[in-house]
Amino acid sequence: MRHLCGFLGFVALVQGALGITNEFGWGDGGLLRHVAFLDGYELFASIALLLFAFALFGVSESMRNQEK
């Protein structure tokens, strides 16, 4: 479970970062721009994904500390 949280955190981090760079015109990536109901709110969703990624990393780290 710890590895799954770490992997999902990494995916959320990458997608959030790609979404932010896409919003500022620095890149052309990320899956959030393809989600229709987020039209106009991609930047906020990208920031939320970054926060979610850090929360998943915290959960993963907490699970690792409990295993010791």
FIZAMAR-899596 format. One record per atom (N, C-alpha, C, O): residue number from 1; residue in three letters; atom name; x, y, z. Coordinates in steps of 0.001 Angstrom, whole numbers, plus 500000, padded with zeros to 6 digits. Layout:
<rs>
<resi:NUM&resn:ALA&name:CA&xx:X&yy:Y&zz:Z>
...
</rs>
This chain:
<rs>
<resi:1&resn:MET&name:N&xx:500825&yy:498806&zz:500000>
<resi:1&resn:MET&name:CA&xx:500000&yy:500000&zz:500000>
<resi:1&resn:MET&name:C&xx:500872&yy:501262&zz:500000>
<resi:1&resn:MET&name:O&xx:500532&yy:502279&zz:499395>
<resi:2&resn:ARG&name:N&xx:501998&yy:501161&zz:500694>
<resi:2&resn:ARG&name:CA&xx:502893&yy:502320&zz:500767>
<resi:2&resn:ARG&name:C&xx:503433&yy:502662&zz:499385>
<resi:2&resn:ARG&name:O&xx:503542&yy:503836&zz:499028>
<resi:3&resn:HIS&name:N&xx:503770&yy:501641&zz:498611>
<resi:3&resn:HIS&name:CA&xx:504304&yy:501880&zz:497269>
<resi:3&resn:HIS&name:C&xx:503228&yy:502437&zz:496341>
<resi:3&resn:HIS&name:O&xx:503522&yy:503258&zz:495473>
<resi:4&resn:LEU&name:N&xx:501991&yy:501997&zz:496521>
<resi:4&resn:LEU&name:CA&xx:500899&yy:502517&zz:495707>
<resi:4&resn:LEU&name:C&xx:500675&yy:503999&zz:495988>
<resi:4&resn:LEU&name:O&xx:500476&yy:504784&zz:495060>
<resi:5&resn:CYS&name:N&xx:500706&yy:504386&zz:497267>
<resi:5&resn:CYS&name:CA&xx:500551&yy:505805&zz:497611>
<resi:5&resn:CYS&name:C&xx:501695&yy:506631&zz:497043>
<resi:5&resn:CYS&name:O&xx:501478&yy:507739&zz:496554>
<resi:6&resn:GLY&name:N&xx:502904&yy:506101&zz:497103>
<resi:6&resn:GLY&name:CA&xx:504048&yy:506806&zz:496538>
<resi:6&resn:GLY&name:C&xx:503934&yy:506969&zz:495032>
<resi:6&resn:GLY&name:O&xx:504235&yy:508032&zz:494491>
<resi:7&resn:PHE&name:N&xx:503496&yy:505908&zz:494355>
<resi:7&resn:PHE&name:CA&xx:503341&yy:505972&zz:492900>
<resi:7&resn:PHE&name:C&xx:502244&yy:506954&zz:492502>
<resi:7&resn:PHE&name:O&xx:502435&yy:507764&zz:491595>
<resi:8&resn:LEU&name:N&xx:501093&yy:506885&zz:493177>
<resi:8&resn:LEU&name:CA&xx:500005&yy:507812&zz:492870>
<resi:8&resn:LEU&name:C&xx:500400&yy:509256&zz:493182>
<resi:8&resn:LEU&name:O&xx:499997&yy:510179&zz:492475>
<resi:9&resn:GLY&name:N&xx:501179&yy:509447&zz:494229>
<resi:9&resn:GLY&name:CA&xx:501691&yy:510779&zz:494541>
<resi:9&resn:GLY&name:C&xx:502598&yy:511304&zz:493454>
<resi:9&resn:GLY&name:O&xx:502534&yy:512481&zz:493098>
<resi:10&resn:PHE&name:N&xx:503446&yy:510433&zz:492922>
<resi:10&resn:PHE&name:CA&xx:504337&yy:510834&zz:491832>
<resi:10&resn:PHE&name:C&xx:503542&yy:511205&zz:490582>
<resi:10&resn:PHE&name:O&xx:503829&yy:512211&zz:489932>
<resi:11&resn:VAL&name:N&xx:502547&yy:510394&zz:490251>
<resi:11&resn:VAL&name:CA&xx:501724&yy:510686&zz:489069>
<resi:11&resn:VAL&name:C&xx:500974&yy:512005&zz:489254>
<resi:11&resn:VAL&name:O&xx:500903&yy:512813&zz:488327>
<resi:12&resn:ALA&name:N&xx:500417&yy:512225&zz:490439>
<resi:12&resn:ALA&name:CA&xx:499700&yy:513476&zz:490708>
<resi:12&resn:ALA&name:C&xx:500650&yy:514667&zz:490652>
<resi:12&resn:ALA&name:O&xx:500281&yy:515728&zz:490150>
<resi:13&resn:LEU&name:N&xx:501869&yy:514502&zz:491163>
<resi:13&resn:LEU&name:CA&xx:502856&yy:515579&zz:491125>
<resi:13&resn:LEU&name:C&xx:503213&yy:515940&zz:489690>
<resi:13&resn:LEU&name:O&xx:503260&yy:517118&zz:489335>
<resi:14&resn:VAL&name:N&xx:503462&yy:514938&zz:488876>
<resi:14&resn:VAL&name:CA&xx:503838&yy:515189&zz:487476>
<resi:14&resn:VAL&name:C&xx:502684&yy:515839&zz:486719>
<resi:14&resn:VAL&name:O&xx:502894&yy:516800&zz:485979>
<resi:15&resn:GLN&name:N&xx:501466&yy:515325&zz:486897>
<resi:15&resn:GLN&name:CA&xx:500319&yy:515879&zz:486183>
<resi:15&resn:GLN&name:C&xx:500011&yy:517307&zz:486651>
<resi:15&resn:GLN&name:O&xx:499642&yy:518158&zz:485841>
<resi:16&resn:GLY&name:N&xx:500158&yy:517567&zz:487939>
<resi:16&resn:GLY&name:CA&xx:499947&yy:518921&zz:488438>
<resi:16&resn:GLY&name:C&xx:500970&yy:519898&zz:487891>
<resi:16&resn:GLY&name:O&xx:500633&yy:521015&zz:487499>
<resi:17&resn:ALA&name:N&xx:502228&yy:519465&zz:487869>
<resi:17&resn:ALA&name:CA&xx:503284&yy:520329&zz:487336>
<resi:17&resn:ALA&name:C&xx:503103&yy:520565&zz:485836>
<resi:17&resn:ALA&name:O&xx:503288&yy:521682&zz:485355>
<resi:18&resn:LEU&name:N&xx:502741&yy:519516&zz:485101>
<resi:18&resn:LEU&name:CA&xx:502500&yy:519683&zz:483664>
<resi:18&resn:LEU&name:C&xx:501301&yy:520596&zz:483403>
<resi:18&resn:LEU&name:O&xx:501312&yy:521387&zz:482460>
<resi:19&resn:GLY&name:N&xx:500279&yy:520487&zz:484232>
<resi:19&resn:GLY&name:CA&xx:499109&yy:521356&zz:484075>
<resi:19&resn:GLY&name:C&xx:499439&yy:522820&zz:484314>
<resi:19&resn:GLY&name:O&xx:498947&yy:523699&zz:483607>
<resi:20&resn:ILE&name:N&xx:500280&yy:523080&zz:485322>
<resi:20&resn:ILE&name:CA&xx:500667&yy:524468&zz:485607>
<resi:20&resn:ILE&name:C&xx:501531&yy:525018&zz:484477>
<resi:20&resn:ILE&name:O&xx:501331&yy:526152&zz:484044>
<resi:21&resn:THR&name:N&xx:502485&yy:524232&zz:483999>
<resi:21&resn:THR&name:CA&xx:503317&yy:524721&zz:482896>
<resi:21&resn:THR&name:C&xx:502489&yy:524933&zz:481639>
<resi:21&resn:THR&name:O&xx:502766&yy:525847&zz:480862>
<resi:22&resn:ASN&name:N&xx:501480&yy:524104&zz:481431>
<resi:22&resn:ASN&name:CA&xx:500604&yy:524276&zz:480274>
<resi:22&resn:ASN&name:C&xx:499796&yy:525567&zz:480389>
<resi:22&resn:ASN&name:O&xx:499596&yy:526266&zz:479395>
<resi:23&resn:GLU&name:N&xx:499335&yy:525882&zz:481584>
<resi:23&resn:GLU&name:CA&xx:498542&yy:527100&zz:481775>
<resi:23&resn:GLU&name:C&xx:499347&yy:528361&zz:481518>
<resi:23&resn:GLU&name:O&xx:498804&yy:529359&zz:481045>
<resi:24&resn:PHE&name:N&xx:500643&yy:528326&zz:481828>
<resi:24&resn:PHE&name:CA&xx:501485&yy:529499&zz:481611>
<resi:24&resn:PHE&name:C&xx:502137&yy:529508&zz:480234>
<resi:24&resn:PHE&name:O&xx:502924&yy:530400&zz:479918>
<resi:25&resn:GLY&name:N&xx:501806&yy:528512&zz:479418>
<resi:25&resn:GLY&name:CA&xx:502295&yy:528491&zz:478048>
<resi:25&resn:GLY&name:C&xx:503710&yy:527999&zz:477894>
<resi:25&resn:GLY&name:O&xx:504327&yy:528231&zz:476854>
<resi:26&resn:TRP&name:N&xx:504255&yy:527317&zz:478908>
<resi:26&resn:TRP&name:CA&xx:505633&yy:526846&zz:478838>
<resi:26&resn:TRP&name:C&xx:505743&yy:525433&zz:478303>
<resi:26&resn:TRP&name:O&xx:506846&yy:524954&zz:478042>
<resi:27&resn:GLY&name:N&xx:504636&yy:524771&zz:478140>
<resi:27&resn:GLY&name:CA&xx:504691&yy:523393&zz:477678>
<resi:27&resn:GLY&name:C&xx:503348&yy:522990&zz:477099>
<resi:27&resn:GLY&name:O&xx:502396&yy:523770&zz:477084>
<resi:28&resn:ASP&name:N&xx:503295&yy:521788&zz:476636>
<resi:28&resn:ASP&name:CA&xx:502060&yy:521275&zz:476060>
<resi:28&resn:ASP&name:C&xx:501864&yy:519855&zz:476570>
<resi:28&resn:ASP&name:O&xx:502121&yy:518882&zz:475861>
<resi:29&resn:GLY&name:N&xx:501405&yy:519756&zz:477805>
<resi:29&resn:GLY&name:CA&xx:501264&yy:518431&zz:478384>
<resi:29&resn:GLY&name:C&xx:500235&yy:518416&zz:479485>
<resi:29&resn:GLY&name:O&xx:499601&yy:519428&zz:479784>
<resi:30&resn:GLY&name:N&xx:500082&yy:517283&zz:480066>
<resi:30&resn:GLY&name:CA&xx:499146&yy:517116&zz:481159>
<resi:30&resn:GLY&name:C&xx:497805&yy:516608&zz:480674>
<resi:30&resn:GLY&name:O&xx:497378&yy:516889&zz:479554>
<resi:31&resn:LEU&name:N&xx:497159&yy:515862&zz:481531>
<resi:31&resn:LEU&name:CA&xx:495866&yy:515280&zz:481178>
<resi:31&resn:LEU&name:C&xx:494683&yy:516166&zz:481561>
<resi:31&resn:LEU&name:O&xx:493571&yy:515944&zz:481082>
<resi:32&resn:LEU&name:N&xx:494901&yy:517153&zz:482405>
<resi:32&resn:LEU&name:CA&xx:493787&yy:517979&zz:482872>
<resi:32&resn:LEU&name:C&xx:493157&yy:518807&zz:481756>
<resi:32&resn:LEU&name:O&xx:491975&yy:519144&zz:481829>
<resi:33&resn:ARG&name:N&xx:493912&yy:519128&zz:480752>
<resi:33&resn:ARG&name:CA&xx:493349&yy:519948&zz:479671>
<resi:33&resn:ARG&name:C&xx:492362&yy:519167&zz:478823>
<resi:33&resn:ARG&name:O&xx:491629&yy:519755&zz:478028>
<resi:34&resn:HIS&name:N&xx:492333&yy:517838&zz:478981>
<resi:34&resn:HIS&name:CA&xx:491408&yy:517002&zz:478227>
<resi:34&resn:HIS&name:C&xx:490123&yy:516700&zz:478986>
<resi:34&resn:HIS&name:O&xx:489222&yy:516057&zz:478448>
<resi:35&resn:VAL&name:N&xx:490031&yy:517159&zz:480235>
<resi:35&resn:VAL&name:CA&xx:488841&yy:516900&zz:481050>
<resi:35&resn:VAL&name:C&xx:487874&yy:518066&zz:480838>
<resi:35&resn:VAL&name:O&xx:488170&yy:519203&zz:481204>
<resi:36&resn:ALA&name:N&xx:486722&yy:517773&zz:480246>
<resi:36&resn:ALA&name:CA&xx:485806&yy:518822&zz:479793>
<resi:36&resn:ALA&name:C&xx:485218&yy:519639&zz:480941>
<resi:36&resn:ALA&name:O&xx:485091&yy:520857&zz:480814>
<resi:37&resn:PHE&name:N&xx:484859&yy:519011&zz:482045>
<resi:37&resn:PHE&name:CA&xx:484182&yy:519764&zz:483108>
<resi:37&resn:PHE&name:C&xx:485138&yy:520670&zz:483883>
<resi:37&resn:PHE&name:O&xx:484688&yy:521469&zz:484704>
<resi:38&resn:LEU&name:N&xx:486434&yy:520565&zz:483642>
<resi:38&resn:LEU&name:CA&xx:487404&yy:521459&zz:484276>
<resi:38&resn:LEU&name:C&xx:487745&yy:522655&zz:483394>
<resi:38&resn:LEU&name:O&xx:488655&yy:523419&zz:483715>
<resi:39&resn:ASP&name:N&xx:487035&yy:522823&zz:482297>
<resi:39&resn:ASP&name:CA&xx:487332&yy:523895&zz:481358>
<resi:39&resn:ASP&name:C&xx:487279&yy:525250&zz:482063>
<resi:39&resn:ASP&name:O&xx:486237&yy:525651&zz:482581>
<resi:40&resn:GLY&name:N&xx:488393&yy:525934&zz:482078>
<resi:40&resn:GLY&name:CA&xx:488505&yy:527222&zz:482744>
<resi:40&resn:GLY&name:C&xx:489051&yy:527123&zz:484155>
<resi:40&resn:GLY&name:O&xx:489399&yy:528142&zz:484750>
<resi:41&resn:TYR&name:N&xx:489134&yy:525925&zz:484703>
<resi:41&resn:TYR&name:CA&xx:489614&yy:525729&zz:486067>
<resi:41&resn:TYR&name:C&xx:490847&yy:524819&zz:486104>
<resi:41&resn:TYR&name:O&xx:491131&yy:524203&zz:487131>
<resi:42&resn:GLU&name:N&xx:491563&yy:524734&zz:485013>
<resi:42&resn:GLU&name:CA&xx:492693&yy:523826&zz:484934>
<resi:42&resn:GLU&name:C&xx:493799&yy:524209&zz:485911>
<resi:42&resn:GLU&name:O&xx:494435&yy:523335&zz:486501>
<resi:43&resn:LEU&name:N&xx:494030&yy:525499&zz:486086>
<resi:43&resn:LEU&name:CA&xx:495083&yy:525942&zz:487000>
<resi:43&resn:LEU&name:C&xx:494755&yy:525543&zz:488432>
<resi:43&resn:LEU&name:O&xx:495625&yy:525056&zz:489153>
<resi:44&resn:PHE&name:N&xx:493508&yy:525743&zz:488850>
<resi:44&resn:PHE&name:CA&xx:493109&yy:525376&zz:490207>
<resi:44&resn:PHE&name:C&xx:493179&yy:523864&zz:490407>
<resi:44&resn:PHE&name:O&xx:493581&yy:523394&zz:491471>
<resi:45&resn:ALA&name:N&xx:492792&yy:523111&zz:489395>
<resi:45&resn:ALA&name:CA&xx:492870&yy:521654&zz:489485>
<resi:45&resn:ALA&name:C&xx:494322&yy:521193&zz:489547>
<resi:45&resn:ALA&name:O&xx:494633&yy:520227&zz:490244>
<resi:46&resn:SER&name:N&xx:495205&yy:521866&zz:488833>
<resi:46&resn:SER&name:CA&xx:496622&yy:521504&zz:488870>
<resi:46&resn:SER&name:C&xx:497215&yy:521779&zz:490249>
<resi:46&resn:SER&name:O&xx:497994&yy:520977&zz:490765>
<resi:47&resn:ILE&name:N&xx:496853&yy:522890&zz:490832>
<resi:47&resn:ILE&name:CA&xx:497326&yy:523202&zz:492189>
<resi:47&resn:ILE&name:C&xx:496772&yy:522190&zz:493185>
<resi:47&resn:ILE&name:O&xx:497482&yy:521754&zz:494090>
<resi:48&resn:ALA&name:N&xx:495503&yy:521816&zz:493020>
<resi:48&resn:ALA&name:CA&xx:494906&yy:520811&zz:493897>
<resi:48&resn:ALA&name:C&xx:495615&yy:519468&zz:493736>
<resi:48&resn:ALA&name:O&xx:495801&yy:518752&zz:494719>
<resi:49&resn:LEU&name:N&xx:496012&yy:519118&zz:492518>
<resi:49&resn:LEU&name:CA&xx:496752&yy:517876&zz:492301>
<resi:49&resn:LEU&name:C&xx:498112&yy:517907&zz:492987>
<resi:49&resn:LEU&name:O&xx:498545&yy:516900&zz:493546>
<resi:50&resn:LEU&name:N&xx:498782&yy:519043&zz:492950>
<resi:50&resn:LEU&name:CA&xx:500060&yy:519161&zz:493645>
<resi:50&resn:LEU&name:C&xx:499879&yy:518972&zz:495151>
<resi:50&resn:LEU&name:O&xx:500663&yy:518267&zz:495787>
<resi:51&resn:LEU&name:N&xx:498861&yy:519591&zz:495713>
<resi:51&resn:LEU&name:CA&xx:498595&yy:519429&zz:497146>
<resi:51&resn:LEU&name:C&xx:498232&yy:517995&zz:497480>
<resi:51&resn:LEU&name:O&xx:498649&yy:517474&zz:498514>
<resi:52&resn:PHE&name:N&xx:497458&yy:517352&zz:496617>
<resi:52&resn:PHE&name:CA&xx:497097&yy:515954&zz:496807>
<resi:52&resn:PHE&name:C&xx:498342&yy:515066&zz:496748>
<resi:52&resn:PHE&name:O&xx:498453&yy:514100&zz:497502>
<resi:53&resn:ALA&name:N&xx:499266&yy:515390&zz:495861>
<resi:53&resn:ALA&name:CA&xx:500508&yy:514622&zz:495748>
<resi:53&resn:ALA&name:C&xx:501307&yy:514704&zz:497044>
<resi:53&resn:ALA&name:O&xx:501809&yy:513688&zz:497526>
<resi:54&resn:PHE&name:N&xx:501428&yy:515897&zz:497610>
<resi:54&resn:PHE&name:CA&xx:502168&yy:516038&zz:498859>
<resi:54&resn:PHE&name:C&xx:501471&yy:515305&zz:500001>
<resi:54&resn:PHE&name:O&xx:502134&yy:514753&zz:500879>
<resi:55&resn:ALA&name:N&xx:500141&yy:515295&zz:499996>
<resi:55&resn:ALA&name:CA&xx:499410&yy:514538&zz:501007>
<resi:55&resn:ALA&name:C&xx:499662&yy:513041&zz:500856>
<resi:55&resn:ALA&name:O&xx:499837&yy:512337&zz:501850>
<resi:56&resn:LEU&name:N&xx:499680&yy:512553&zz:499619>
<resi:56&resn:LEU&name:CA&xx:499971&yy:511131&zz:499396>
<resi:56&resn:LEU&name:C&xx:501395&yy:510779&zz:499810>
<resi:56&resn:LEU&name:O&xx:501632&yy:509701&zz:500355>
<resi:57&resn:PHE&name:N&xx:502340&yy:511674&zz:499557>
<resi:57&resn:PHE&name:CA&xx:503710&yy:511425&zz:500000>
<resi:57&resn:PHE&name:C&xx:503779&yy:511372&zz:501528>
<resi:57&resn:PHE&name:O&xx:504520&yy:510565&zz:502089>
<resi:58&resn:GLY&name:N&xx:503019&yy:512217&zz:502189>
<resi:58&resn:GLY&name:CA&xx:502975&yy:512191&zz:503647>
<resi:58&resn:GLY&name:C&xx:502385&yy:510900&zz:504175>
<resi:58&resn:GLY&name:O&xx:502890&yy:510340&zz:505148>
<resi:59&resn:VAL&name:N&xx:501321&yy:510420&zz:503546>
<resi:59&resn:VAL&name:CA&xx:500716&yy:509142&zz:503948>
<resi:59&resn:VAL&name:C&xx:501698&yy:508002&zz:503722>
<resi:59&resn:VAL&name:O&xx:501827&yy:507112&zz:504562>
<resi:60&resn:SER&name:N&xx:502382&yy:508029&zz:502599>
<resi:60&resn:SER&name:CA&xx:503350&yy:506987&zz:502298>
<resi:60&resn:SER&name:C&xx:504474&yy:506979&zz:503335>
<resi:60&resn:SER&name:O&xx:504887&yy:505916&zz:503800>
<resi:61&resn:GLU&name:N&xx:504955&yy:508138&zz:503687>
<resi:61&resn:GLU&name:CA&xx:506021&yy:508252&zz:504688>
<resi:61&resn:GLU&name:C&xx:505525&yy:507794&zz:506057>
<resi:61&resn:GLU&name:O&xx:506263&yy:507150&zz:506802>
<resi:62&resn:SER&name:N&xx:504295&yy:508121&zz:506386>
<resi:62&resn:SER&name:CA&xx:503713&yy:507693&zz:507653>
<resi:62&resn:SER&name:C&xx:503604&yy:506165&zz:507712>
<resi:62&resn:SER&name:O&xx:503860&yy:505561&zz:508754>
<resi:63&resn:MET&name:N&xx:503228&yy:505552&zz:506603>
<resi:63&resn:MET&name:CA&xx:503146&yy:504082&zz:506555>
<resi:63&resn:MET&name:C&xx:504534&yy:503464&zz:506713>
<resi:63&resn:MET&name:O&xx:504688&yy:502412&zz:507335>
<resi:64&resn:ARG&name:N&xx:505534&yy:504123&zz:506149>
<resi:64&resn:ARG&name:CA&xx:506889&yy:503592&zz:506262>
<resi:64&resn:ARG&name:C&xx:507373&yy:503654&zz:507702>
<resi:64&resn:ARG&name:O&xx:508054&yy:502738&zz:508165>
<resi:65&resn:ASN&name:N&xx:507030&yy:504727&zz:508420>
<resi:65&resn:ASN&name:CA&xx:507439&yy:504862&zz:509807>
<resi:65&resn:ASN&name:C&xx:506721&yy:503863&zz:510702>
<resi:65&resn:ASN&name:O&xx:507281&yy:503438&zz:511712>
<resi:66&resn:GLN&name:N&xx:505499&yy:503479&zz:510359>
<resi:66&resn:GLN&name:CA&xx:504757&yy:502513&zz:511159>
<resi:66&resn:GLN&name:C&xx:505293&yy:501107&zz:510963>
<resi:66&resn:GLN&name:O&xx:505138&yy:500264&zz:511847>
<resi:67&resn:GLU&name:N&xx:505919&yy:500833&zz:509825>
<resi:67&resn:GLU&name:CA&xx:506449&yy:499493&zz:509561>
<resi:67&resn:GLU&name:C&xx:507699&yy:499211&zz:510387>
<resi:67&resn:GLU&name:O&xx:508037&yy:498049&zz:510610>
<resi:68&resn:LYS&name:N&xx:508379&yy:500233&zz:510836>
<resi:68&resn:LYS&name:CA&xx:509640&yy:500051&zz:511581>
<resi:68&resn:LYS&name:C&xx:509399&yy:499634&zz:512999>
<resi:68&resn:LYS&name:O&xx:510351&yy:499440&zz:513756>
</rs>
